[in-house]
Amino acid sequence: MSTNKKVVVIGGGWAGLSAASELCHRGIKVDLFESNEYLGGRARSITIDDLELDNGPHLLLGAYSETLRLITKYFHRSANEYFEEQPLCLNIDNTKSKNYKSFYLSGSGLSSLIRAKGLSLREKLSMARFLLRLKRRAIKVLDNETVEQLLRRENQNGNLCALLWHPLCISAMNTPPHKACGRTFLNVVSDALLQTKLESRFLLPKKPLSKTFPEAASVFIKKHGGNIHTRKTVKLQTQADEQFCVSGELEKYTHAIIASSPHQITNCFTDNELSNAAIAITSNFKYEPICSIYLQYSHETNIQKKMVAYGSPNERWVFDKSYLSPGLICVVLSSSGPHTELTQEDLAETIEQELRDCFGYTTPSWKKVITEKRATFSCVPDLERPPQKTSVKNLYLAGDYTYGRYPATLESAVRSGVNAAKLVLEDM
């Protein structure tokens, strides 16, 4: 491998940081440019009144092998240092009695059915048949089939949808069941519920999100000879000698990785041909929001469970954020819905009233709404994901939207970044 190779990475989210880390680990010179002052892209922490608040739930699963590999092998950080390990369990509550309907699904969804509350024996047997068919790869997803259509065809009705499959779909895919891709949903269910106990577990953050990956990746990249430029908006330019440069910089690069969000990719090029190609790649993508509402209650307040769903159709997830501040709670509303039509003030008031009605909470000392309007792409059936290797020599894409097996997740972003780095290395 030639040592005169140099790579430019545009975008400092989890995909760009993963690509840069993988390349730096192999001794390749890397310059990474990020237009914002912070790293992490759409999965980051925001500092408000000296308190670091995550801009969404951003849960990890034990099956997120590439993310955990980078954290432990490259960044030399223990997963236990940043995450609290818990069984994969959905807690549903709609009353002040905190009589949770709990679905413990770690190790094997089949072996844990007996512990599920709120399901009849008939529903448990129906769920068991569904998971057995999935494990045997006996379920064939129809063209353009949504999650809702797939579940109906597989006789997953009533409480199974209301208490389990629909909440899992919304939380994992950030796309409502009537729109979400059935095939991708089965990938999520298979990897989350039908693997080993180690893989089928929740990893809940114990520290702000920026400290779990972006900061550690930044340290690793710089330590291994890479350069990171924040608050630096650049555009890629092709050169006559089949190399690249970026606007405002003299350095030349043999390879380039565009690791921006799909809706921002057209802003990464000066060449009209590249911009038009980018428009063709991303024109079919639509997006879903995520709203995070933080409420600071008295220090004695807690939700007893680290993660609880409430409301109908269970679109609201309550997270215990006491590791940031005792009594701090975050309510996350995934996907689009009536709540997106409210002002931030009205949304905060609505959530405060719902928590009072459902959990008996008192008045919080403060409330804060953080909204990511384009938090994820809408994971719908037959959405064409672009290849990472483009038609332009030595130009690659990275981002969760390029990894076809999963919806928009942290693991999708990391895997796409690692794979983009491997493609670069293969061409050197």
Secondary structure in CASP SS format (residue, H / E / C, confidence):
PFRMAT SS
TARGET T0000
AUTHOR 0000-0000-0000
METHOD secondary structure of the structure
MODEL  1
M C 1.00
S C 1.00
T C 1.00
N C 1.00
K C 1.00
K E 1.00
V E 1.00
V E 1.00
V E 1.00
I E 1.00
G C 1.00
G C 1.00
G E 1.00
W H 1.00
A H 1.00
G H 1.00
L H 1.00
S H 1.00
A H 1.00
A H 1.00
S H 1.00
E H 1.00
L H 1.00
C H 1.00
H H 1.00
R C 1.00
G C 1.00
I C 1.00
K E 1.00
V E 1.00
D E 1.00
L E 1.00
F E 1.00
E C 1.00
S C 1.00
N C 1.00
E C 1.00
Y C 1.00
L C 1.00
G E 1.00
G C 1.00
R C 1.00
A C 1.00
R C 1.00
S E 1.00
I E 1.00
T E 1.00
I E 1.00
D C 1.00
D C 1.00
L E 1.00
E E 1.00
L E 1.00
D E 1.00
N C 1.00
G C 1.00
P C 1.00
H C 1.00
L C 1.00
L E 1.00
L E 1.00
G C 1.00
A C 1.00
Y C 1.00
S H 1.00
E H 1.00
T H 1.00
L H 1.00
R H 1.00
L H 1.00
I H 1.00
T H 1.00
K H 1.00
Y H 1.00
F C 1.00
H C 1.00
R C 1.00
S C 1.00
A H 1.00
N H 1.00
E H 1.00
Y H 1.00
F E 1.00
E E 1.00
E E 1.00
Q E 1.00
P E 1.00
L C 1.00
C E 1.00
L E 1.00
N E 1.00
I E 1.00
D C 1.00
N C 1.00
T C 1.00
K C 1.00
S C 1.00
K C 1.00
N C 1.00
Y C 1.00
K E 1.00
S E 1.00
F E 1.00
Y E 1.00
L C 1.00
S C 1.00
G C 1.00
S C 1.00
G C 1.00
L C 1.00
S C 1.00
S C 1.00
L H 1.00
I H 1.00
R H 1.00
A C 1.00
K C 1.00
G C 1.00
L C 1.00
S C 1.00
L H 1.00
R H 1.00
E H 1.00
K H 1.00
L H 1.00
S H 1.00
M H 1.00
A H 1.00
R H 1.00
F H 1.00
L H 1.00
L H 1.00
R H 1.00
L H 1.00
K H 1.00
R C 1.00
R C 1.00
A C 1.00
I C 1.00
K C 1.00
V C 1.00
L C 1.00
D C 1.00
N C 1.00
E C 1.00
T E 1.00
V H 1.00
E H 1.00
Q H 1.00
L H 1.00
L H 1.00
R H 1.00
R H 1.00
E C 1.00
N C 1.00
Q C 1.00
N C 1.00
G C 1.00
N H 1.00
L H 1.00
C H 1.00
A H 1.00
L H 1.00
L H 1.00
W H 1.00
H H 1.00
P H 1.00
L H 1.00
C H 1.00
I H 1.00
S H 1.00
A H 1.00
M H 1.00
N C 1.00
T C 1.00
P C 1.00
P C 1.00
H C 1.00
K C 1.00
A C 1.00
C E 1.00
G H 1.00
R H 1.00
T H 1.00
F H 1.00
L H 1.00
N H 1.00
V H 1.00
V H 1.00
S H 1.00
D H 1.00
A H 1.00
L H 1.00
L C 1.00
Q C 1.00
T C 1.00
K C 1.00
L C 1.00
E C 1.00
S C 1.00
R E 1.00
F E 1.00
L E 1.00
L E 1.00
P E 1.00
K C 1.00
K C 1.00
P C 1.00
L H 1.00
S H 1.00
K H 1.00
T H 1.00
F C 1.00
P H 1.00
E H 1.00
A H 1.00
A H 1.00
S H 1.00
V H 1.00
F H 1.00
I H 1.00
K H 1.00
K H 1.00
H C 1.00
G C 1.00
G C 1.00
N E 1.00
I E 1.00
H E 1.00
T C 1.00
R C 1.00
K C 1.00
T C 1.00
V C 1.00
K C 1.00
L E 1.00
Q E 1.00
T E 1.00
Q C 1.00
A C 1.00
D C 1.00
E C 1.00
Q C 1.00
F E 1.00
C E 1.00
V E 1.00
S C 1.00
G C 1.00
E C 1.00
L C 1.00
E C 1.00
K C 1.00
Y E 1.00
T C 1.00
H E 1.00
A E 1.00
I E 1.00
I E 1.00
A C 1.00
S C 1.00
S C 1.00
P H 1.00
H H 1.00
Q H 1.00
I H 1.00
T H 1.00
N H 1.00
C H 1.00
F E 1.00
T C 1.00
D C 1.00
N H 1.00
E H 1.00
L H 1.00
S H 1.00
N H 1.00
A H 1.00
A H 1.00
I H 1.00
A H 1.00
I H 1.00
T H 1.00
S C 1.00
N C 1.00
F C 1.00
K C 1.00
Y E 1.00
E E 1.00
P E 1.00
I E 1.00
C E 1.00
S E 1.00
I E 1.00
Y E 1.00
L E 1.00
Q E 1.00
Y C 1.00
S C 1.00
H C 1.00
E C 1.00
T C 1.00
N C 1.00
I C 1.00
Q C 1.00
K C 1.00
K C 1.00
M E 1.00
V E 1.00
A E 1.00
Y E 1.00
G C 1.00
S C 1.00
P C 1.00
N C 1.00
E C 1.00
R E 1.00
W E 1.00
V E 1.00
F E 1.00
D E 1.00
K C 1.00
S C 1.00
Y C 1.00
L C 1.00
S C 1.00
P C 1.00
G C 1.00
L E 1.00
I E 1.00
C E 1.00
V E 1.00
V E 1.00
L E 1.00
S E 1.00
S C 1.00
S C 1.00
G C 1.00
P H 1.00
H H 1.00
T H 1.00
E H 1.00
L C 1.00
T C 1.00
Q H 1.00
E H 1.00
D H 1.00
L H 1.00
A H 1.00
E H 1.00
T H 1.00
I H 1.00
E H 1.00
Q H 1.00
E H 1.00
L H 1.00
R H 1.00
D H 1.00
C H 1.00
F H 1.00
G C 1.00
Y C 1.00
T C 1.00
T C 1.00
P C 1.00
S C 1.00
W E 1.00
K E 1.00
K E 1.00
V E 1.00
I E 1.00
T E 1.00
E E 1.00
K E 1.00
R E 1.00
A E 1.00
T E 1.00
F E 1.00
S C 1.00
C C 1.00
V C 1.00
P C 1.00
D C 1.00
L C 1.00
E C 1.00
R C 1.00
P C 1.00
P C 1.00
Q C 1.00
K E 1.00
T C 1.00
S C 1.00
V C 1.00
K C 1.00
N C 1.00
L E 1.00
Y E 1.00
L E 1.00
A C 1.00
G C 1.00
D H 1.00
Y H 1.00
T H 1.00
Y C 1.00
G C 1.00
R C 1.00
Y C 1.00
P C 1.00
A C 1.00
T C 1.00
L H 1.00
E H 1.00
S H 1.00
A H 1.00
V H 1.00
R H 1.00
S H 1.00
G H 1.00
V H 1.00
N H 1.00
A H 1.00
A H 1.00
K H 1.00
L H 1.00
V H 1.00
L H 1.00
E H 1.00
D H 1.00
M C 1.00
END
